Amino acid sequence: MDSSAVTLCIGLATVLTSGVASSVVTYRLNRNKEQTFFMRQKAEALYLAADEYGRGLSAHVITLLPVARGDLDYNQMLDLQNANPPSKRDGGFETLSMLVSIYFPEIEPELQALLKARDRLGEVRAAHKQAYKEGEGADLVWVAGFSQVGKEADQAIKALKAAIIRSARRYAIAPSEPKRRIGRVTGGN
């Protein structure tokens, strides 16, 4: 083989190899970009579901307080809850639980803390309901009890949302160097 044929073969091999390498790199970059975008969407959906669930839990506590104070009877409270059902626009607890289980297992401890706070609220509500049936449901002790479990649930929701934010930031596209300040251009200076 003469030297021009060898040079031609080496040139063609270089072009083909660089084309394949370029295709592989482009594919991987696009796949990473799509995966990042997908996970950001899931993190946003998780945050909205947690916020929605937290608002529903808070609203539930708020409707119990007037009963504990004696301002409403239990049936009036149930009527209020039925008239204003919690929103499920963002999926509520089902979406929250599913997204944590499938995509964000690192947030499971915060979700478990929220479930404990929710269960504690359920225990206080059940005890209050029993006391209410016995004519003992309107008392400042119950107001304090509901206020306490409401605060616990609120803190658990805040901790969960903070964990979601920390996890979501892994998928935020951050520039490799800090943004430069661009000054305003003024005439003559």
N, CA, C and O of each residue as an XYZ file, in Angstrom:
756
protein
N       0.842     -1.168      0.000
C       0.000      0.000      0.000
C       0.890      1.234      0.000
O       1.892      1.306      0.712
N       0.502      2.183     -0.802
C       1.321      3.395     -0.842
C       0.933      4.338      0.286
O      -0.105      4.150      0.921
N       1.732      5.322      0.534
C       1.552      6.208      1.684
C       0.288      7.051      1.574
O      -0.294      7.397      2.602
N      -0.153      7.392      0.386
C      -1.379      8.192      0.248
C      -2.604      7.356      0.612
O      -3.561      7.888      1.173
N      -2.593      6.053      0.303
C      -3.714      5.180      0.681
C      -3.755      5.014      2.195
O      -4.827      5.013      2.799
N      -2.570      4.873      2.807
C      -2.505      4.743      4.266
C      -3.019      6.028      4.912
O      -3.793      5.979      5.868
N      -2.592      7.166      4.395
C      -3.033      8.450      4.927
C      -4.543      8.589      4.777
O      -5.212      9.070      5.691
N      -5.081      8.176      3.646
C      -6.521      8.235      3.402
C      -7.267      7.334      4.385
O      -8.280      7.740      4.953
N      -6.770      6.112      4.588
C      -7.409      5.177      5.519
C      -7.377      5.731      6.950
O      -8.364      5.640      7.679
N      -6.255      6.295      7.336
C      -6.148      6.871      8.682
C      -7.103      8.051      8.821
O      -7.731      8.217      9.867
N      -7.217      8.858      7.797
C      -8.139     10.000      7.816
C      -9.576      9.548      7.943
O     -10.336     10.089      8.746
N      -9.958      8.542      7.138
C     -11.331      8.026      7.195
C     -11.620      7.397      8.564
O     -12.695      7.591      9.130
N     -10.653      6.648      9.083
C     -10.843      6.030     10.399
C     -11.001      7.105     11.479
O     -11.816      6.953     12.389
N     -10.239      8.169     11.382
C     -10.324      9.266     12.348
C     -11.698      9.923     12.279
O     -12.313     10.189     13.312
N     -12.172     10.182     11.085
C     -13.488     10.813     10.901
C     -14.583      9.910     11.452
O     -15.461     10.376     12.178
N     -14.543      8.621     11.116
C     -15.570      7.688     11.597
C     -15.528      7.554     13.122
O     -16.570      7.562     13.778
N     -14.340      7.433     13.674
C     -14.195      7.296     15.120
C     -14.678      8.548     15.836
O     -15.381      8.458     16.843
N     -14.305      9.713     15.323
C     -14.755     10.950     15.974
C     -16.264     11.121     15.850
O     -16.895     11.664     16.757
N     -16.852     10.670     14.750
C     -18.306     10.730     14.580
C     -19.025      9.839     15.572
O     -20.030     10.235     16.161
N     -18.503      8.623     15.756
C     -19.105      7.699     16.716
C     -18.945      8.249     18.132
O     -19.896      8.236     18.914
N     -17.760      8.725     18.459
C     -17.515      9.282     19.794
C     -18.416     10.485     20.047
O     -18.970     10.634     21.136
N     -18.560     11.325     19.059
C     -19.422     12.496     19.179
C     -20.867     12.077     19.402
O     -21.567     12.680     20.215
N     -21.317     11.064     18.698
C     -22.690     10.574     18.852
C     -22.922     10.024     20.257
O     -23.963     10.277     20.863
N     -21.956      9.274     20.769
C     -22.085      8.704     22.104
C     -22.135      9.818     23.147
O     -22.977      9.785     24.044
N     -21.260     10.787     23.042
C     -21.229     11.897     23.993
C     -22.527     12.691     23.923
O     -23.090     13.041     24.960
N     -23.005     12.977     22.732
C     -24.257     13.722     22.559
C     -25.423     12.952     23.159
O     -26.271     13.536     23.835
N     -25.473     11.650     22.918
C     -26.540     10.818     23.470
C     -26.534     10.881     24.991
O     -27.578     11.076     25.613
N     -25.361     10.715     25.586
C     -25.269     10.720     27.048
C     -25.627     12.090     27.631
O     -26.301     12.170     28.658
N     -25.190     13.140     26.996
C     -25.526     14.481     27.479
C     -27.031     14.721     27.413
O     -27.624     15.247     28.355
N     -27.640     14.334     26.300
C     -29.089     14.513     26.161
C     -29.847     13.657     27.173
O     -30.832     14.108     27.757
N     -29.388     12.423     27.379
C     -30.047     11.547     28.342
C     -29.946     12.142     29.744
O     -30.932     12.136     30.482
N     -28.791     12.649     30.121
C     -28.628     13.272     31.437
C     -29.503     14.507     31.575
O     -30.086     14.749     32.632
N     -29.592     15.287     30.505
C     -30.423     16.495     30.529
C     -31.898     16.114     30.699
O     -32.613     16.736     31.485
N     -32.347     15.101     29.970
C     -33.735     14.658     30.078
C     -34.019     14.079     31.457
O     -35.079     14.327     32.030
N     -33.071     13.304     31.994
C     -33.244     12.730     33.326
C     -33.320     13.833     34.384
O     -34.147     13.770     35.293
N     -32.467     14.827     34.263
C     -32.479     15.953     35.195
C     -33.813     16.684     35.131
O     -34.399     16.999     36.167
N     -34.293     16.955     33.928
C     -35.570     17.649     33.755
C     -36.707     16.812     34.349
O     -37.578     17.347     35.035
N     -36.701     15.511     34.089
C     -37.728     14.603     34.603
C     -37.748     14.619     36.132
O     -38.811     14.722     36.744
N     -36.570     14.515     36.743
C     -36.499     14.492     38.204
C     -36.878     15.845     38.810
O     -37.459     15.897     39.894
N     -36.559     16.919     38.130
C     -36.993     18.236     38.614
C     -38.507     18.321     38.611
O     -39.100     18.864     39.543
N     -39.136     17.792     37.576
C     -40.602     17.791     37.518
C     -41.191     16.965     38.665
O     -42.170     17.368     39.292
N     -40.589     15.819     38.926
C     -41.077     14.959     40.007
C     -40.891     15.647     41.362
O     -41.762     15.557     42.227
N     -39.772     16.325     41.547
C     -39.522     17.044     42.800
C     -40.544     18.167     42.987
O     -41.037     18.387     44.094
N     -40.856     18.869     41.907
C     -41.855     19.935     41.985
C     -43.229     19.370     42.334
O     -43.950     19.936     43.156
N     -43.591     18.244     41.701
C     -44.875     17.602     42.000
C     -44.915     17.128     43.452
O     -45.944     17.234     44.119
N     -43.797     16.610     43.931
C     -43.716     16.161     45.319
C     -43.896     17.340     46.276
O     -44.625     17.229     47.262
N     -43.256     18.436     46.000
C     -43.376     19.621     46.861
C     -44.832     20.108     46.891
O     -45.365     20.417     47.956
N     -45.462     20.173     45.724
C     -46.853     20.635     45.677
C     -47.785     19.685     46.425
O     -48.700     20.130     47.118
N     -47.556     18.373     46.286
C     -48.383     17.398     46.999
C     -48.181     17.522     48.509
O     -49.147     17.436     49.267
N     -46.949     17.722     48.951
C     -46.674     17.887     50.384
C     -47.329     19.158     50.910
O     -47.912     19.157     51.995
N     -47.233     20.236     50.146
C     -47.852     21.495     50.554
C     -49.363     21.343     50.653
O     -49.978     21.794     51.619
N     -49.948     20.714     49.665
C     -51.392     20.503     49.660
C     -51.823     19.643     50.854
O     -52.804     19.957     51.528
N     -51.094     18.572     51.106
C     -51.428     17.706     52.230
C     -51.281     18.469     53.551
O     -52.118     18.334     54.444
N     -50.241     19.254     53.671
C     -50.036     20.040     54.880
C     -51.151     21.044     55.117
O     -51.604     21.228     56.247
N     -51.595     21.698     54.037
C     -52.704     22.650     54.181
C     -53.976     21.934     54.604
O     -54.742     22.456     55.414
N     -54.209     20.740     54.062
C     -55.393     19.961     54.440
C     -55.352     19.533     55.899
O     -56.364     19.581     56.599
N     -54.184     19.117     56.347
C     -54.025     18.712     57.742
C     -54.246     19.906     58.675
O     -54.901     19.777     59.709
N     -53.704     21.052     58.308
C     -53.891     22.271     59.112
C     -55.362     22.679     59.152
O     -55.875     23.071     60.200
N     -56.027     22.586     58.019
C     -57.450     22.936     57.970
C     -58.264     22.000     58.866
O     -59.227     22.419     59.508
N     -57.868     20.746     58.898
C     -58.559     19.777     59.755
C     -58.424     20.178     61.231
O     -59.404     20.149     61.976
N     -57.229     20.546     61.641
C     -57.003     20.975     63.026
C     -57.803     22.240     63.319
O     -58.405     22.371     64.385
N     -57.805     23.161     62.374
C     -58.515     24.429     62.582
C     -60.010     24.204     62.797
O     -60.631     24.917     63.584
N     -60.594     23.225     62.112
C     -62.027     22.973     62.306
C     -62.310     22.277     63.635
O     -63.435     22.323     64.133
N     -61.295     21.632     64.213
C     -61.492     20.973     65.510
C     -61.425     21.955     66.679
O     -62.052     21.723     67.712
N     -60.686     23.029     66.531
C     -60.509     23.985     67.632
C     -61.825     24.605     68.118
O     -62.016     24.695     69.331
N     -62.742     25.036     67.245
C     -63.999     25.607     67.755
C     -64.845     24.600     68.541
O     -65.586     24.980     69.447
N     -64.730     23.320     68.191
C     -65.460     22.292     68.946
C     -64.839     22.150     70.327
O     -65.546     22.035     71.328
N     -63.508     22.157     70.374
C     -62.804     22.035     71.653
C     -63.087     23.237     72.560
O     -63.103     23.108     73.784
N     -63.309     24.402     71.951
C     -63.640     25.604     72.738
C     -65.116     25.651     73.123
O     -65.501     26.402     74.018
N     -65.941     24.852     72.449
C     -67.379     24.873     72.712
C     -68.128     25.839     71.828
O     -69.310     26.092     72.059
N     -67.465     26.394     70.807
C     -68.116     27.351     69.899
C     -68.983     26.656     68.851
O     -69.952     27.234     68.359
N     -68.633     25.417     68.512
C     -69.402     24.619     67.552
C     -69.654     23.253     68.162
O     -68.897     22.783     69.011
N     -70.742     22.618     67.708
C     -70.892     21.223     68.116
C     -70.236     20.329     67.058
O     -69.842     20.795     65.989
N     -70.133     19.073     67.370
C     -69.410     18.145     66.501
C     -70.033     18.061     65.107
O     -69.318     17.986     64.108
N     -71.352     18.074     65.043
C     -72.030     17.993     63.747
C     -71.763     19.230     62.889
O     -71.588     19.126     61.675
N     -71.733     20.404     63.533
C     -71.416     21.625     62.784
C     -69.990     21.552     62.219
O     -69.731     21.984     61.096
N     -69.086     21.002     63.013
C     -67.708     20.849     62.548
C     -67.647     19.899     61.358
O     -66.949     20.169     60.380
N     -68.368     18.796     61.437
C     -68.395     17.848     60.316
C     -69.003     18.487     59.071
O     -68.540     18.255     57.954
N     -70.045     19.294     59.272
C     -70.643     20.017     58.146
C     -69.627     20.955     57.499
O     -69.551     21.054     56.274
N     -68.836     21.650     58.346
C     -67.780     22.531     57.826
C     -66.749     21.746     57.021
O     -66.345     22.166     55.937
N     -66.327     20.607     57.559
C     -65.341     19.792     56.858
C     -65.899     19.262     55.535
O     -65.194     19.224     54.527
N     -67.159     18.857     55.549
C     -67.771     18.349     54.314
C     -67.985     19.458     53.290
O     -67.887     19.220     52.086
N     -68.274     20.660     53.759
C     -68.487     21.789     52.851
C     -67.176     22.257     52.228
O     -67.176     22.833     51.140
N     -66.067     22.015     52.907
C     -64.747     22.442     52.417
C     -63.784     21.260     52.393
O     -62.846     21.208     53.189
N     -64.012     20.307     51.482
C     -63.124     19.138     51.456
C     -61.719     19.548     51.018
O     -61.547     20.512     50.272
N     -60.717     18.802     51.491
C     -59.345     19.140     51.096
C     -59.164     18.996     49.581
O     -59.739     18.112     48.946
N     -58.363     19.877     49.039
C     -58.085     19.847     47.602
C     -57.219     18.647     47.272
O     -56.335     18.275     48.042
N     -57.475     18.054     46.140
C     -56.633     16.954     45.660
C     -56.076     17.321     44.286
O     -55.744     16.450     43.483
N     -55.981     18.602     44.036
C     -55.485     19.065     42.740
C     -54.074     18.560     42.458
O     -53.747     18.209     41.324
N     -53.240     18.527     43.498
C     -51.857     18.086     43.324
C     -51.639     16.660     43.808
O     -50.499     16.226     43.972
N     -52.722     15.933     44.036
C     -52.617     14.521     44.347
C     -52.701     14.155     45.804
O     -52.962     13.000     46.140
N     -52.486     15.118     46.679
C     -52.594     14.841     48.096
C     -51.620     13.791     48.588
O     -50.528     13.628     48.043
N     -52.033     13.080     49.627
C     -51.139     12.139     50.276
C     -50.739     10.985     49.356
O     -49.606     10.509     49.423
N     -51.645     10.538     48.508
C     -51.324      9.411     47.623
C     -50.143      9.751     46.718
O     -49.219      8.952     46.566
N     -50.178     10.923     46.128
C     -49.082     11.352     45.257
C     -47.813     11.567     46.070
O     -46.723     11.174     45.653
N     -47.961     12.185     47.217
C     -46.820     12.420     48.107
C     -46.124     11.104     48.443
O     -44.909     10.982     48.288
N     -46.880     10.141     48.895
C     -46.322      8.852     49.294
C     -45.691      8.116     48.106
O     -44.608      7.543     48.231
N     -46.363      8.135     46.968
C     -45.861      7.451     45.777
C     -44.539      8.053     45.311
O     -43.593      7.320     45.023
N     -44.467      9.365     45.235
C     -43.248     10.009     44.749
C     -42.064      9.771     45.682
O     -40.937      9.579     45.226
N     -42.318      9.785     46.980
C     -41.234      9.497     47.922
C     -40.778      8.049     47.744
O     -39.579      7.776     47.688
N     -41.717      7.138     47.655
C     -41.373      5.721     47.537
C     -40.607      5.402     46.260
O     -39.656      4.621     46.288
N     -41.008      5.990     45.153
C     -40.413      5.638     43.858
C     -39.164      6.457     43.553
O     -38.141      5.897     43.159
N     -39.233      7.763     43.729
C     -38.160      8.627     43.235
C     -37.265      9.233     44.317
O     -36.110      9.560     44.046
N     -37.782      9.386     45.537
C     -37.039     10.115     46.563
C     -36.984      9.326     47.872
O     -37.458      9.816     48.897
N     -36.423      8.131     47.864
C     -36.385      7.332     49.103
C     -35.572      7.991     50.213
O     -35.743      7.648     51.383
N     -34.699      8.923     49.871
C     -33.908      9.614     50.894
C     -34.773     10.506     51.783
O     -34.321     10.961     52.835
N     -36.014     10.756     51.364
C     -36.925     11.613     52.127
C     -37.847     10.784     53.029
O     -38.657     11.341     53.770
N     -37.724      9.478     52.968
C     -38.586      8.586     53.747
C     -38.608      8.918     55.249
O     -39.687      8.883     55.841
N     -37.478      9.237     55.894
C     -37.550      9.562     57.334
C     -38.460     10.763     57.636
O     -39.197     10.748     58.622
N     -38.410     11.783     56.804
C     -39.285     12.951     57.014
C     -40.748     12.584     56.779
O     -41.634     13.087     57.469
N     -41.003     11.709     55.806
C     -42.376     11.261     55.573
C     -42.864     10.456     56.778
O     -44.012     10.610     57.196
N     -42.020      9.611     57.332
C     -42.409      8.825     58.511
C     -42.694      9.738     59.705
O     -43.618      9.482     60.477
N     -41.909     10.792     59.857
C     -42.157     11.755     60.941
C     -43.514     12.426     60.751
O     -44.242     12.647     61.718
N     -43.849     12.747     59.511
C     -45.163     13.331     59.220
C     -46.281     12.342     59.557
O     -47.301     12.726     60.129
N     -46.088     11.085     59.205
C     -47.109     10.077     59.500
C     -47.296      9.911     61.010
O     -48.416      9.709     61.480
N     -46.206      9.996     61.763
C     -46.325      9.917     63.224
C     -47.115     11.115     63.756
O     -47.950     10.961     64.647
N     -46.857     12.293     63.219
C     -47.598     13.488     63.644
C     -49.073     13.351     63.270
O     -49.948     13.722     64.052
N     -49.351     12.821     62.078
C     -50.732     12.608     61.656
C     -51.418     11.595     62.565
O     -52.572     11.785     62.951
N     -50.705     10.509     62.911
C     -51.285      9.501     63.806
C     -51.551     10.084     65.185
O     -52.556      9.766     65.822
N     -50.646     10.936     65.636
C     -50.825     11.596     66.945
C     -52.078     12.475     66.907
O     -52.847     12.501     67.868
N     -52.281     13.183     65.813
C     -53.495     13.982     65.648
C     -54.724     13.081     65.694
O     -55.721     13.418     66.333
N     -54.654     11.942     65.022
C     -55.770     10.998     65.041
C     -56.073     10.484     66.443
O     -57.235     10.315     66.811
N     -55.022     10.235     67.223
C     -55.219      9.770     68.606
C     -55.901     10.843     69.448
O     -56.827     10.551     70.205
N     -55.440     12.081     69.313
C     -56.044     13.170     70.088
C     -57.480     13.386     69.636
O     -58.363     13.627     70.459
N     -57.715     13.301     68.337
C     -59.083     13.485     67.846
C     -59.997     12.377     68.366
O     -61.127     12.649     68.769
N     -59.519     11.130     68.360
C     -60.339     10.013     68.854
C     -60.644     10.183     70.345
O     -61.768      9.943     70.787
N     -59.634     10.598     71.115
C     -59.852     10.820     72.544
C     -60.836     11.967     72.761
O     -61.700     11.900     73.635
N     -60.695     13.025     71.953
C     -61.614     14.166     72.067
C     -63.033     13.747     71.712
O     -63.988     14.141     72.381
N     -63.170     12.954     70.667
C     -64.506     12.508     70.250
C     -65.172     11.713     71.374
O     -66.357     11.890     71.656
N     -64.400     10.842     72.005
C     -64.943     10.064     73.119
C     -65.343     10.983     74.274
O     -66.416     10.836     74.859
N     -64.462     11.933     74.588
C     -64.773     12.886     75.662
C     -65.987     13.732     75.293
O     -66.806     14.047     76.156
N     -66.110     14.100     74.022
C     -67.239     14.905     73.562
C     -68.546     14.139     73.759
O     -69.548     14.705     74.195
N     -68.524     12.851     73.435
C     -69.726     12.021     73.615
C     -70.125     11.940     75.081
O     -71.301     11.777     75.406
N     -69.137     12.055     75.963
C     -69.394     11.993     77.402
C     -69.646     13.377     77.996
O     -69.759     13.518     79.213
N     -69.737     14.405     77.137
C     -70.026     15.757     77.600
C     -68.811     16.515     78.110
O     -68.963     17.533     78.786
N     -67.619     16.048     77.804
C     -66.384     16.654     78.305
C     -65.525     17.221     77.177
O     -64.337     17.469     77.384
N     -66.083     17.427     76.015
C     -65.279     17.796     74.846
C     -64.960     19.266     74.702
O     -64.100     19.632     73.901
N     -65.631     20.121     75.461
C     -65.354     21.557     75.367
C     -64.527     21.963     76.581
O     -65.062     22.171     77.670
N     -63.224     22.073     76.379
C     -62.324     22.376     77.486
C     -61.024     22.907     76.896
O     -60.602     22.493     75.815
N     -60.400     23.821     77.615
C     -59.134     24.384     77.141
C     -58.024     23.330     77.024
O     -57.058     23.521     76.286
N     -58.167     22.234     77.745
C     -57.191     21.144     77.634
C     -57.200     20.598     76.208
O     -56.149     20.291     75.644
N     -58.377     20.482     75.642
C     -58.482     19.977     74.264
C     -57.953     20.996     73.268
O     -57.322     20.632     72.275
N     -58.208     22.264     73.530
C     -57.665     23.317     72.662
C     -56.141     23.230     72.652
O     -55.514     23.281     71.594
N     -55.556     23.098     73.832
C     -54.097     22.976     73.931
C     -53.608     21.707     73.246
O     -52.579     21.716     72.571
N     -54.347     20.619     73.420
C     -53.960     19.349     72.776
C     -53.975     19.448     71.264
O     -53.036     19.021     70.593
N     -55.058     20.019     70.729
C     -55.130     20.175     69.270
C     -54.082     21.164     68.763
O     -53.502     20.976     67.693
N     -53.850     22.210     69.535
C     -52.819     23.177     69.131
C     -51.452     22.504     69.083
O     -50.679     22.737     68.154
N     -51.149     21.676     70.071
C     -49.860     21.000     70.129
C     -49.684     20.035     68.950
O     -48.654     20.065     68.277
N     -50.678     19.186     68.697
C     -50.521     18.233     67.595
C     -50.544     18.957     66.250
O     -49.929     18.504     65.284
N     -51.251     20.075     66.194
C     -51.227     20.885     64.974
C     -49.836     21.439     64.710
O     -49.372     21.449     63.570
N     -49.170     21.903     65.769
C     -47.794     22.402     65.633
C     -46.846     21.278     65.222
O     -45.969     21.477     64.381
N     -47.024     20.104     65.813
C     -46.180     18.957     65.456
C     -46.347     18.613     63.978
O     -45.368     18.367     63.273
N     -47.592     18.600     63.520
C     -47.848     18.293     62.110
C     -47.258     19.377     61.209
O     -46.680     19.080     60.164
N     -47.410     20.632     61.622
C     -46.856     21.741     60.839
C     -45.335     21.647     60.749
O     -44.758     21.858     59.682
N     -44.694     21.333     61.861
C     -43.233     21.176     61.859
C     -42.807     20.009     60.985
O     -41.801     20.090     60.281
N     -43.573     18.919     61.029
C     -43.253     17.752     60.196
C     -43.389     18.086     58.713
O     -42.571     17.658     57.899
N     -44.421     18.849     58.364
C     -44.594     19.264     56.960
C     -43.443     20.165     56.542
O     -42.900     20.006     55.449
N     -43.063     21.109     57.396
C     -41.950     22.005     57.067
C     -40.655     21.219     56.886
O     -39.882     21.505     55.972
N     -40.414     20.235     57.744
C     -39.203     19.406     57.617
C     -39.242     18.596     56.328
O     -38.221     18.441     55.658
N     -40.413     18.081     55.979
C     -40.555     17.318     54.735
C     -40.303     18.211     53.525
O     -39.588     17.821     52.602
N     -40.882     19.395     53.528
C     -40.675     20.307     52.401
C     -39.221     20.741     52.297
O     -38.701     20.895     51.192
N     -38.561     20.939     53.426
C     -37.136     21.287     53.399
C     -36.311     20.136     52.821
O     -35.365     20.367     52.068
N     -36.663     18.909     53.167
C     -35.959     17.742     52.617
C     -36.207     17.624     51.112
O     -35.309     17.256     50.356
N     -37.418     17.936     50.691
C     -37.732     17.909     49.253
C     -36.877     18.944     48.527
O     -36.331     18.667     47.460
N     -36.767     20.115     49.100
C     -35.962     21.170     48.480
C     -34.505     20.738     48.382
O     -33.874     20.907     47.339
N     -33.965     20.177     49.469
C     -32.570     19.705     49.427
C     -32.379     18.656     48.341
O     -31.397     18.691     47.600
N     -33.304     17.740     48.254
C     -33.201     16.682     47.248
C     -33.355     17.246     45.838
O     -32.646     16.835     44.920
N     -34.271     18.178     45.670
C     -34.520     18.761     44.344
C     -33.330     19.567     43.851
O     -33.090     19.646     42.646
N     -32.594     20.159     44.757
C     -31.453     20.982     44.347
C     -30.364     20.167     43.664
O     -29.532     20.719     42.944
N     -30.368     18.878     43.884
C     -29.398     18.028     43.174
C     -29.666     18.054     41.672
O     -28.770     17.804     40.866
N     -30.897     18.357     41.312
C     -31.279     18.345     39.897
C     -31.322     19.729     39.282
O     -31.601     19.877     38.092
N     -31.050     20.736     40.082
C     -31.014     22.098     39.546
C     -29.725     22.244     38.743
O     -28.652     21.841     39.190
N     -29.843     22.803     37.598
C     -28.670     22.999     36.754
C     -27.970     24.258     37.231
O     -28.484     25.368     37.094
N     -26.796     24.061     37.789
C     -26.024     25.184     38.314
C     -24.877     25.484     37.360
O     -24.236     24.567     36.846
N     -24.622     26.751     37.126
C     -23.491     27.082     36.270
C     -22.185     26.679     36.952
O     -22.096     26.644     38.180
N     -21.175     26.374     36.135
C     -19.905     25.915     36.692
C     -19.106     27.047     37.308
O     -18.203     26.800     38.107
N     -19.413     28.257     36.960
C     -18.731     29.388     37.575
C     -19.767     30.427     37.956
O     -20.836     30.486     37.348
N     -19.469     31.245     38.952
C     -20.457     32.244     39.387
C     -20.774     33.236     38.282
O     -19.947     33.551     37.426
N     -22.002     33.708     38.339
C     -22.411     34.700     37.338
C     -21.608     35.973     37.526
O     -21.315     36.397     38.645
N     -21.268     36.557     36.415
C     -20.530     37.830     36.485
C     -21.522     38.961     36.554
O     -22.607     38.906     35.975
N     -21.131     39.967     37.262
C     -21.984     41.157     37.329
C     -21.794     41.947     36.056
O     -20.671     42.198     35.618
N     -22.875     42.323     35.490
C     -22.823     43.136     34.284
C     -23.332     44.505     34.683
O     -24.489     44.677     35.069
N     -22.451     45.457     34.582
C     -22.824     46.827     34.931
C     -23.598     47.477     33.805
O     -23.507     47.081     32.643
N     -24.354     48.475     34.181
C     -25.069     49.213     33.151
C     -24.102     50.072     32.364
O     -23.191     50.696     32.906
N     -24.333     50.078     31.100
C     -23.504     50.905     30.236
C     -24.084     52.309     30.238
O     -25.258     52.519     29.931
N     -23.243     53.251     30.588
C     -23.697     54.642     30.587
C     -22.882     55.401     29.553
O     -21.752     55.036     29.228
N     -23.448     56.395     29.082
C     -22.785     57.165     28.009
C     -21.492     57.826     28.466
O     -21.493     58.617     29.409
N     -20.402     57.503     27.805
C     -19.149     58.201     28.009
C     -18.264     57.667     29.124
O     -17.071     57.971     29.114
N     -18.749     56.908     30.066
C     -17.886     56.495     31.173
C     -17.568     55.054     31.074
O     -16.850     54.521     31.920
